[in-house]
Amino acid sequence: PNISAALYTVEFQKRGLPHIHCLVWLANRS
């Protein structure tokens, strides 16, 4: 659960790496 928040923050900060968004989705689905 913590990793999701961390990845989301990174995606928001970079706002140029949609790949991270996919990773969050996968982590959430798992």
VODO-144886 format. One record per atom (N, C-alpha, C, CB): residue number from 1; residue in three letters; x, y, z. Coordinates in nm, 4 decimals. Atoms other than C-alpha are relative to their C-alpha. Glycine has a CB too. Layout:
BEGIN
+-----+------+----------+----------+----------+
: pos : code :       c1 :       c2 :       c3 :
+-----+------+----------+----------+----------+
: NUM :  ALA :        X :        Y :        Z :
...
+-----+------+----------+----------+----------+
END
This chain:
BEGIN
+-----+------+----------+----------+----------+
: pos : code :       c1 :       c2 :       c3 :
+-----+------+----------+----------+----------+
:   1 :  PRO :   0.0835 :  -0.1210 :   0.0000 :
:   1 :  PRO :   0.0000 :   0.0000 :   0.0000 :
:   1 :  PRO :   0.0869 :   0.1258 :   0.0000 :
:   1 :  PRO :  -0.0944 :   0.0007 :   0.1225 :
:   2 :  ASN :  -0.0902 :  -0.1151 :  -0.0061 :
:   2 :  ASN :   0.2883 :   0.2353 :   0.0783 :
:   2 :  ASN :   0.0665 :   0.0237 :  -0.1338 :
:   2 :  ASN :   0.1059 :  -0.0202 :   0.1078 :
:   3 :  ILE :  -0.0672 :  -0.0108 :   0.1301 :
:   3 :  ILE :   0.4559 :   0.1612 :  -0.2546 :
:   3 :  ILE :  -0.0901 :   0.0741 :  -0.0985 :
:   3 :  ILE :   0.0368 :  -0.1406 :  -0.0553 :
:   4 :  SER :   0.0947 :  -0.0658 :   0.0908 :
:   4 :  SER :   0.1427 :   0.2739 :  -0.4388 :
:   4 :  SER :   0.0074 :   0.1511 :   0.0173 :
:   4 :  SER :  -0.1444 :  -0.0500 :   0.0254 :
:   5 :  ALA :  -0.0058 :  -0.1439 :  -0.0276 :
:   5 :  ALA :   0.1567 :   0.6138 :  -0.2706 :
:   5 :  ALA :   0.1307 :   0.0576 :  -0.0514 :
:   5 :  ALA :  -0.0150 :   0.0280 :   0.1511 :
:   6 :  ALA :  -0.1323 :  -0.0472 :   0.0434 :
:   6 :  ALA :   0.5287 :   0.6464 :  -0.3437 :
:   6 :  ALA :   0.0026 :   0.0124 :  -0.1518 :
:   6 :  ALA :   0.1123 :  -0.0964 :   0.0486 :
:   7 :  LEU :  -0.0005 :  -0.0025 :   0.1461 :
:   7 :  LEU :   0.4851 :   0.5597 :  -0.7113 :
:   7 :  LEU :  -0.0892 :   0.1127 :  -0.0507 :
:   7 :  LEU :  -0.0468 :  -0.1355 :  -0.0571 :
:   8 :  TYR :   0.0925 :  -0.1054 :   0.0415 :
:   8 :  TYR :   0.1906 :   0.7950 :  -0.7403 :
:   8 :  TYR :   0.0661 :   0.1370 :   0.0129 :
:   8 :  TYR :  -0.1294 :  -0.0053 :   0.0838 :
:   9 :  THR :  -0.0700 :  -0.1272 :  -0.0222 :
:   9 :  THR :   0.4003 :   1.0768 :  -0.5966 :
:   9 :  THR :   0.1024 :   0.0229 :  -0.1091 :
:   9 :  THR :   0.0683 :   0.0022 :   0.1382 :
:  10 :  VAL :  -0.1032 :  -0.0116 :   0.1033 :
:  10 :  VAL :   0.6806 :   1.0087 :  -0.8427 :
:  10 :  VAL :  -0.0651 :   0.0365 :  -0.1323 :
:  10 :  VAL :   0.0808 :  -0.1318 :  -0.0136 :
:  11 :  GLU :   0.0688 :  -0.0271 :   0.1266 :
:  11 :  GLU :   0.4369 :   1.0062 :  -1.1342 :
:  11 :  GLU :  -0.0497 :   0.1438 :  -0.0022 :
:  11 :  GLU :  -0.1179 :  -0.0981 :  -0.0210 :
:  12 :  PHE :   0.0524 :  -0.1364 :  -0.0079 :
:  12 :  PHE :   0.2886 :   1.3332 :  -1.0170 :
:  12 :  PHE :   0.1135 :   0.1007 :  -0.0122 :
:  12 :  PHE :  -0.0768 :   0.0216 :   0.1320 :
:  13 :  GLN :  -0.1150 :  -0.0904 :   0.0042 :
:  13 :  GLN :   0.6307 :   1.4927 :  -0.9715 :
:  13 :  GLN :   0.0579 :   0.0058 :  -0.1404 :
:  13 :  GLN :   0.1079 :  -0.0445 :   0.1001 :
:  14 :  LYS :  -0.0598 :   0.0059 :   0.1344 :
:  14 :  LYS :   0.7706 :   1.3780 :  -1.3058 :
:  14 :  LYS :  -0.1036 :   0.0448 :  -0.1034 :
:  14 :  LYS :   0.0514 :  -0.1446 :  -0.0325 :
:  15 :  ARG :   0.1085 :  -0.0335 :   0.0926 :
:  15 :  ARG :   0.4398 :   1.3999 :  -1.4921 :
:  15 :  ARG :   0.0467 :  -0.0174 :  -0.1436 :
:  15 :  ARG :  -0.0495 :   0.1443 :   0.0231 :
:  16 :  GLY :  -0.0479 :   0.0247 :   0.1352 :
:  16 :  GLY :   0.6145 :   1.2553 :  -1.7933 :
:  16 :  GLY :   0.0337 :  -0.1472 :  -0.0183 :
:  16 :  GLY :   0.1222 :   0.0871 :  -0.0307 :
:  17 :  LEU :  -0.0300 :   0.1428 :   0.0100 :
:  17 :  LEU :   0.6379 :   0.8838 :  -1.7236 :
:  17 :  LEU :  -0.1262 :  -0.0814 :   0.0260 :
:  17 :  LEU :   0.1116 :  -0.0400 :   0.0997 :
:  18 :  PRO :   0.1260 :   0.0755 :  -0.0150 :
:  18 :  PRO :   0.3031 :   0.7117 :  -1.7863 :
:  18 :  PRO :   0.0252 :  -0.1445 :   0.0396 :
:  18 :  PRO :  -0.0802 :   0.0039 :  -0.1301 :
:  19 :  HIS :  -0.0337 :   0.1380 :  -0.0350 :
:  19 :  HIS :   0.4852 :   0.3834 :  -1.7303 :
:  19 :  HIS :  -0.0228 :  -0.0234 :   0.1488 :
:  19 :  HIS :   0.1464 :  -0.0318 :  -0.0375 :
:  20 :  ILE :   0.0170 :   0.0128 :  -0.1450 :
:  20 :  ILE :   0.4798 :   0.4471 :  -1.3572 :
:  20 :  ILE :  -0.1479 :  -0.0190 :   0.0324 :
:  20 :  ILE :   0.0566 :   0.1247 :   0.0739 :
:  21 :  HIS :   0.1434 :   0.0118 :  -0.0215 :
:  21 :  HIS :   0.1026 :   0.4833 :  -1.3776 :
:  21 :  HIS :  -0.0427 :  -0.1455 :  -0.0181 :
:  21 :  HIS :  -0.0777 :   0.0924 :  -0.0967 :
:  22 :  CYS :   0.0306 :   0.1400 :   0.0279 :
:  22 :  CYS :   0.0839 :   0.1339 :  -1.5272 :
:  22 :  CYS :   0.0463 :  -0.0864 :   0.1162 :
:  22 :  CYS :   0.0663 :  -0.0460 :  -0.1318 :
:  23 :  LEU :  -0.0552 :   0.0766 :  -0.1116 :
:  23 :  LEU :   0.3017 :   0.0026 :  -1.2463 :
:  23 :  LEU :  -0.0918 :   0.0088 :   0.1207 :
:  23 :  LEU :   0.1407 :   0.0501 :   0.0362 :
:  24 :  VAL :   0.0894 :  -0.0189 :  -0.1141 :
:  24 :  VAL :   0.0691 :   0.1497 :  -0.9868 :
:  24 :  VAL :  -0.1257 :  -0.0836 :  -0.0192 :
:  24 :  VAL :  -0.0363 :   0.1495 :   0.0176 :
:  25 :  TRP :   0.1200 :   0.0772 :   0.0305 :
:  25 :  TRP :  -0.2278 :  -0.0109 :  -1.1587 :
:  25 :  TRP :   0.0231 :  -0.1476 :   0.0270 :
:  25 :  TRP :  -0.0423 :   0.0212 :  -0.1455 :
:  26 :  LEU :  -0.0346 :   0.1403 :  -0.0196 :
:  26 :  LEU :  -0.0548 :  -0.3485 :  -1.1593 :
:  26 :  LEU :   0.0130 :  -0.0315 :   0.1484 :
:  26 :  LEU :   0.1302 :  -0.0343 :  -0.0734 :
:  27 :  ALA :  -0.0204 :   0.0218 :  -0.1435 :
:  27 :  ALA :   0.0444 :  -0.3135 :  -0.7946 :
:  27 :  ALA :  -0.1344 :  -0.0003 :   0.0722 :
:  27 :  ALA :   0.0933 :   0.1087 :   0.0596 :
:  28 :  ASN :   0.1307 :  -0.0087 :  -0.0632 :
:  28 :  ASN :  -0.3099 :  -0.2176 :  -0.7016 :
:  28 :  ASN :  -0.0831 :  -0.1247 :  -0.0300 :
:  28 :  ASN :  -0.0738 :   0.1258 :  -0.0469 :
:  29 :  ARG :   0.0767 :   0.1179 :   0.0412 :
:  29 :  ARG :  -0.4573 :  -0.5088 :  -0.8955 :
:  29 :  ARG :   0.0480 :  -0.1238 :   0.0741 :
:  29 :  ARG :   0.0110 :  -0.0217 :  -0.1517 :
:  30 :  SER :  -0.0574 :   0.1161 :  -0.0675 :
:  30 :  SER :  -0.2230 :  -0.7548 :  -0.7296 :
:  30 :  SER :  -0.0600 :  -0.0185 :   0.1392 :
:  30 :  SER :   0.1520 :   0.0141 :   0.0098 :
+-----+------+----------+----------+----------+
END
